[in-house]
Amino acid sequence: MAELLPIGSSAPDFSLETEQGVMIKLHDFIGKKNVVLAFYPKDDTPG
């Protein structure tokens, strides 16, 4: 299991591929936009 981040801490930089196949990185948005990250358990499960 991954280590939990303390409440109020900054998210670590990460990258991911969009549905269009473009790689984006969290640090690409620094100073440009507000970014909201939502994490929730049991994605795509009946739970």
Secondary structure, DSSP 8 states (H G I E B T S, - for coil): ------TT------EEE-TTS-EEEGGGGTTT--------SSTTS--
